[in-house]
Amino acid sequence: MDKIPVEVKLVLSDYIKNLSKEIKVKSAILFGSYAKGNWKSDSDIDIAVFSDDFANLERAEAIAFLLDHTLNYDFDIQPVAFDEDDYINYKDNPFVNEIVTTGIKIT
């Protein structure tokens, strides 16, 4: 987390805090350009949110929920939603495996 700009850290912290008022966030992992350290001024913030509350939702519904919570920020936050099984079995999904193994755990 040391290489991430302070304002991005603050936004992510606040975003997760606000999500946690409505869902139980098991884990949040920053991935993409900010995690790799090659972001630019117009880079989006890619974050994977893992919650059992997403288990009974269509992925599109869960992502819509997460996107609704990004509207209060001046940053382009691009969340993706996964349930706890996705986290536990991350090696079964190449995308989740990439996030878990190369991303930066926020919570």
Contacts in CASP RR format, 6 or more apart in sequence:
PFRMAT RR
TARGET T0000
AUTHOR 0000-0000-0000
METHOD contacts of the structure
MODEL  1
MDKIPVEVKLVLSDYIKNLSKEIKVKSAILFGSYAKGNWKSDSDIDIAVF
SDDFANLERAEAIAFLLDHTLNYDFDIQPVAFDEDDYINYKDNPFVNEIV
TTGIKIT
1 9 0 8 1.000
1 104 0 8 1.000
1 106 0 8 1.000
3 37 0 8 1.000
4 30 0 8 1.000
4 34 0 8 1.000
4 37 0 8 1.000
4 104 0 8 1.000
8 34 0 8 1.000
8 45 0 8 1.000
8 75 0 8 1.000
11 45 0 8 1.000
11 73 0 8 1.000
11 75 0 8 1.000
11 77 0 8 1.000
12 28 0 8 1.000
12 30 0 8 1.000
12 45 0 8 1.000
12 47 0 8 1.000
12 106 0 8 1.000
13 106 0 8 1.000
14 73 0 8 1.000
15 47 0 8 1.000
15 69 0 8 1.000
15 70 0 8 1.000
15 73 0 8 1.000
15 77 0 8 1.000
16 25 0 8 1.000
16 28 0 8 1.000
16 49 0 8 1.000
16 106 0 8 1.000
16 107 0 8 1.000
18 69 0 8 1.000
18 72 0 8 1.000
19 25 0 8 1.000
19 49 0 8 1.000
19 66 0 8 1.000
19 69 0 8 1.000
23 51 0 8 1.000
23 53 0 8 1.000
23 54 0 8 1.000
23 65 0 8 1.000
24 51 0 8 1.000
24 52 0 8 1.000
24 53 0 8 1.000
25 49 0 8 1.000
25 50 0 8 1.000
25 51 0 8 1.000
25 107 0 8 1.000
26 50 0 8 1.000
26 51 0 8 1.000
26 52 0 8 1.000
26 84 0 8 1.000
26 87 0 8 1.000
27 48 0 8 1.000
27 49 0 8 1.000
27 50 0 8 1.000
27 87 0 8 1.000
27 105 0 8 1.000
27 107 0 8 1.000
28 47 0 8 1.000
28 48 0 8 1.000
28 49 0 8 1.000
28 50 0 8 1.000
28 105 0 8 1.000
28 106 0 8 1.000
28 107 0 8 1.000
29 35 0 8 1.000
29 47 0 8 1.000
29 48 0 8 1.000
29 50 0 8 1.000
29 99 0 8 1.000
29 100 0 8 1.000
29 103 0 8 1.000
29 104 0 8 1.000
29 105 0 8 1.000
29 106 0 8 1.000
30 45 0 8 1.000
30 46 0 8 1.000
30 47 0 8 1.000
30 103 0 8 1.000
30 104 0 8 1.000
30 105 0 8 1.000
30 106 0 8 1.000
31 46 0 8 1.000
31 47 0 8 1.000
31 48 0 8 1.000
31 98 0 8 1.000
31 99 0 8 1.000
31 102 0 8 1.000
31 103 0 8 1.000
31 104 0 8 1.000
32 46 0 8 1.000
32 103 0 8 1.000
33 39 0 8 1.000
33 40 0 8 1.000
33 43 0 8 1.000
33 44 0 8 1.000
33 46 0 8 1.000
34 43 0 8 1.000
34 45 0 8 1.000
34 46 0 8 1.000
34 104 0 8 1.000
35 46 0 8 1.000
35 102 0 8 1.000
35 103 0 8 1.000
35 104 0 8 1.000
36 102 0 8 1.000
42 76 0 8 1.000
43 76 0 8 1.000
44 75 0 8 1.000
44 76 0 8 1.000
44 77 0 8 1.000
44 78 0 8 1.000
45 75 0 8 1.000
45 76 0 8 1.000
45 77 0 8 1.000
45 78 0 8 1.000
46 78 0 8 1.000
46 80 0 8 1.000
47 77 0 8 1.000
47 78 0 8 1.000
47 79 0 8 1.000
47 80 0 8 1.000
47 106 0 8 1.000
48 79 0 8 1.000
48 80 0 8 1.000
48 81 0 8 1.000
48 82 0 8 1.000
48 96 0 8 1.000
48 99 0 8 1.000
49 66 0 8 1.000
49 79 0 8 1.000
49 80 0 8 1.000
49 81 0 8 1.000
49 82 0 8 1.000
50 82 0 8 1.000
50 83 0 8 1.000
50 84 0 8 1.000
50 86 0 8 1.000
50 87 0 8 1.000
51 81 0 8 1.000
51 82 0 8 1.000
51 83 0 8 1.000
51 84 0 8 1.000
52 83 0 8 1.000
52 84 0 8 1.000
53 83 0 8 1.000
54 62 0 8 1.000
54 81 0 8 1.000
54 82 0 8 1.000
54 83 0 8 1.000
55 83 0 8 1.000
55 84 0 8 1.000
55 85 0 8 1.000
57 65 0 8 1.000
57 81 0 8 1.000
59 81 0 8 1.000
62 81 0 8 1.000
63 79 0 8 1.000
63 80 0 8 1.000
63 81 0 8 1.000
65 81 0 8 1.000
66 79 0 8 1.000
66 80 0 8 1.000
66 81 0 8 1.000
67 79 0 8 1.000
69 79 0 8 1.000
70 77 0 8 1.000
70 79 0 8 1.000
82 96 0 8 1.000
86 93 0 8 1.000
86 96 0 8 1.000
87 96 0 8 1.000
87 100 0 8 1.000
90 96 0 8 1.000
90 97 0 8 1.000
90 99 0 8 1.000
90 100 0 8 1.000
90 101 0 8 1.000
91 97 0 8 1.000
END
